[in-house]
Amino acid sequence: MKKLFIPFVLLGMSINAQVATFPWTETFETSSSTAAAWTKIYESGTQEWNNVATAYYGYTTGAYQGNLMAEFDIDSFDGDATKYVSPVLNLSSVSSPTLEFYYRNKDWDGDQNELKVYYRTSTTGAWTLITTFNSSISNWTNSGALTLPSPSATYQIALEGVAWYGCSINVDDVLVKSGTLSTSESDKQKTALKVYPNPASDFVNIKSEKRISEVSVFDLAGKQVNYIKEDNTEVKISLQRLPAGTYIIQTKTSDGILSSQKFIKK
């Protein structure tokens, strides 16, 4: 039997701030100039987002990096939803902007919270859903590069927690940057990372010039369907549980470089 928790409510401060220099990383640390500028929208109920050092429930480690991380409350099973809204981003001069972050979202006895990612092009505009993460993730995992459509000078992103009585949702190291590579960078990336065979049936092999530290597999809707931690220049990934279709395989190397390639599961 799960124990019901009484939430401690801490209302966020409403601070106007604009980010105009990219890449921009939000660490949620007290030293961050924008951490206090995130605001909350209570779509349903009063579940909270807070910047914390220790997870409320479900994990034995703290932030992905540093001391603090963003956390969504867990003490509801009615689908209560709260958005954690970024400061205003001036993306008007950013080419093909992308968003990525580290997160974990562990189920609790089969109950699974949802982490949804939204954007809007103005502070009064309608929210548009980018993707939903609704599978059990116990360890810090990279979201993959999410395309930010319709960049504007008054852009905002939102992390929405939907409470179904799972463990805490934690988010850290939010990164917004240009998604455009120069031709030489793109060619270098393709040379440095080999994914084969492609198409593949049961397994896909990854070979890199750098040591691979993480591998994530996403479907075209942006849902993560596989994740492993590694420390090798060659990795073999099982595809046996995946339905036929097109996927994106993303690797992170020991020097922190992310690379992505599409492959087809037969």
C-alpha positions in Angstrom: 0.0 0.0 0.0 1.4 3.4 -1.0 1.6 6.1 1.5 -0.2 9.4 0.7 2.0 12.5 0.9 0.9 16.0 1.8 2.5 18.4 -0.6 4.6 21.3 0.5 3.6 24.1 -1.8 6.1 26.7 -2.8 4.8 29.2 -5.4 7.2 30.2 -8.1 8.3 33.8 -8.7 7.1 35.5 -11.8 10.2 37.2 -13.3 10.5 38.6 -16.8 13.7 37.6 -18.4 14.9 37.1 -22.0 17.6 34.8 -23.3 19.2 36.0 -26.5 22.6 34.2 -26.5 22.8 30.6 -27.6 23.6 27.9 -26.9 21.8 28.4 -23.6 21.9 25.9 -20.8 19.7 25.9 -17.7 21.3 24.1 -14.8 18.7 25.1 -12.1 21.6 26.0 -9.8 21.4 29.1 -7.6 24.3 30.5 -9.7 22.1 30.3 -12.9 20.9 33.8 -13.9 17.7 32.3 -15.3 16.8 29.6 -12.8 14.4 31.9 -10.9 12.7 33.1 -14.1 10.9 29.8 -14.7 7.2 30.1 -13.9 4.4 27.6 -13.3 1.0 27.1 -15.0 -1.4 24.9 -13.1 -3.4 23.2 -15.8 -5.1 20.9 -13.4 -4.6 20.6 -9.6 -1.8 22.2 -7.7 1.1 19.8 -8.1 4.5 21.6 -7.9 7.7 22.0 -9.9 10.6 23.0 -7.6 14.4 23.2 -7.9 15.7 20.7 -5.4 18.9 18.9 -4.4 17.3 15.6 -3.4 14.6 13.6 -5.2 11.4 13.4 -3.2 11.0 9.7 -3.9 12.3 6.9 -6.1 16.0 7.6 -6.6 19.3 7.3 -4.7 21.3 10.0 -6.5 20.8 13.7 -6.9 21.1 16.1 -9.8 22.6 15.0 -13.1 25.3 17.6 -12.7 25.8 20.2 -9.9 23.6 20.4 -6.8 20.1 21.2 -8.0 17.6 19.9 -10.5 14.0 20.6 -11.4 11.4 18.2 -9.9 7.7 17.5 -10.4 5.6 16.4 -7.4 4.4 12.8 -7.2 1.6 12.7 -4.6 -1.4 12.6 -7.0 -3.0 9.9 -9.1 -5.7 12.0 -10.8 -3.8 13.3 -13.8 -3.0 16.7 -12.3 -0.8 18.6 -14.6 1.5 21.6 -14.1 3.7 23.3 -16.7 7.2 24.6 -15.8 7.7 27.5 -18.2 11.0 28.8 -19.4 12.0 32.5 -19.6 11.4 34.1 -22.9 13.8 33.0 -25.6 14.7 35.2 -28.5 15.1 32.5 -31.2 14.6 34.9 -34.2 18.2 34.6 -35.4 18.8 30.9 -34.4 19.0 28.4 -37.2 16.9 25.3 -36.7 16.9 25.5 -32.9 16.7 22.3 -30.9 16.0 21.4 -27.3 17.5 18.6 -25.2 17.8 17.8 -21.5 18.5 15.0 -19.1 15.5 13.4 -17.3 14.3 10.4 -15.3 10.7 9.3 -14.7 10.6 6.0 -12.9 7.3 4.2 -12.4 6.1 3.3 -8.9 4.6 -0.2 -8.8 3.5 0.2 -12.4 2.1 3.7 -12.0 3.7 6.0 -14.5 3.8 9.8 -14.6 4.1 11.6 -17.9 6.6 14.3 -18.9 5.3 16.4 -21.8 7.2 19.1 -23.7 5.4 22.1 -25.2 6.3 25.3 -27.0 4.6 28.6 -27.8 5.7 31.5 -30.0 4.6 34.3 -27.6 3.8 34.7 -23.9 0.1 34.8 -24.7 0.0 32.2 -27.5 -1.4 28.7 -27.5 0.8 25.8 -26.4 1.7 23.1 -28.9 2.8 19.7 -27.8 6.3 18.6 -29.1 6.5 15.1 -27.5 5.6 13.0 -24.5 7.9 10.8 -22.4 5.7 8.2 -20.6 8.0 5.1 -20.1 9.8 4.2 -16.9 13.3 5.7 -16.9 15.2 5.0 -13.7 18.6 6.6 -14.6 19.5 10.0 -16.0 18.8 9.8 -19.7 19.2 12.3 -22.6 16.0 13.4 -24.2 17.5 13.5 -27.7 17.5 16.7 -29.8 13.9 17.9 -30.1 13.2 20.3 -33.0 11.7 23.7 -31.8 9.3 24.7 -34.6 8.4 28.3 -35.6 11.2 30.1 -33.8 10.3 33.7 -32.8 11.6 36.5 -30.7 9.2 35.7 -27.9 9.5 31.9 -27.6 8.9 29.8 -24.6 9.2 26.1 -23.8 7.3 24.2 -21.1 8.0 21.0 -19.2 4.6 19.6 -18.1 4.4 17.0 -15.4 1.2 14.8 -15.4 0.8 13.0 -12.1 -0.4 9.4 -12.1 1.3 8.5 -8.8 4.6 7.5 -10.2 8.0 8.4 -8.7 9.4 11.9 -9.0 10.0 13.4 -12.4 13.5 15.0 -12.5 14.9 17.3 -15.2 18.4 18.8 -15.5 20.8 20.5 -17.9 18.2 21.9 -20.3 20.0 23.0 -23.5 18.7 25.1 -26.4 21.0 25.6 -29.4 21.2 25.8 -33.1 20.5 22.5 -34.8 22.3 23.4 -38.0 25.7 21.8 -38.8 28.0 23.2 -41.4 28.7 20.8 -44.4 32.2 20.0 -43.0 30.8 19.3 -39.5 28.0 17.1 -40.9 30.5 15.1 -43.1 32.8 14.7 -40.1 30.0 13.5 -37.9 29.0 10.9 -40.5 32.6 9.7 -40.9 33.1 9.5 -37.1 29.9 7.4 -36.5 28.9 4.2 -38.4 25.6 2.5 -37.9 25.3 -0.9 -39.7 23.6 -2.9 -41.1 21.0 -0.4 -42.3 18.3 -1.6 -42.8 18.7 -4.1 -39.9 16.6 -7.0 -38.6 17.7 -8.2 -35.1 20.7 -6.1 -34.2 22.4 -2.9 -35.2 26.1 -2.1 -34.7 27.5 1.2 -33.8 31.2 2.1 -34.4 32.7 5.4 -33.4 36.2 7.0 -33.5 35.5 8.2 -29.9 34.5 6.0 -26.9 30.7 5.8 -26.7 29.3 6.6 -23.3 25.5 6.5 -24.0 23.2 5.2 -26.7 19.5 6.2 -27.1 17.0 5.0 -29.7 14.0 7.1 -30.5 11.0 6.5 -32.8 10.0 9.3 -35.2 7.5 10.7 -32.6 10.5 11.4 -30.3 9.7 8.6 -27.8 12.7 6.9 -26.4 12.4 3.1 -27.0 15.9 2.0 -25.8 18.8 3.3 -23.8 22.1 1.9 -22.6 25.2 3.2 -20.9 28.5 2.1 -22.5 32.3 2.7 -22.5 33.5 1.4 -25.8 34.1 2.4 -29.4 31.8 -0.4 -30.7 28.3 -1.2 -29.4 25.7 -3.8 -30.5 22.0 -2.9 -29.9 19.2 -5.5 -30.0 16.2 -4.6 -32.2 14.1 -7.7 -31.5 11.4 -6.0 -29.5 11.0 -3.1 -31.9 8.3 -3.1 -34.6 9.4 -2.5 -38.2 9.9 1.2 -39.0 12.3 4.1 -39.1 14.2 5.1 -35.9 16.9 7.6 -34.8 19.9 6.3 -33.0 21.7 8.9 -30.9 25.1 8.4 -29.3 27.0 10.5 -26.8 30.8 10.1 -26.7 33.3 10.5 -23.9 34.0 14.1 -25.0 30.3 15.0 -24.7 29.5 15.1 -28.4 26.0 14.0 -29.5 25.6 12.4 -32.9 22.3 11.1 -34.5 21.6 8.9 -37.5 18.4 7.3 -38.9 18.1 3.6 -39.4 15.4 1.2 -40.6 14.2 -1.8 -38.7 13.0 -4.5 -41.2 
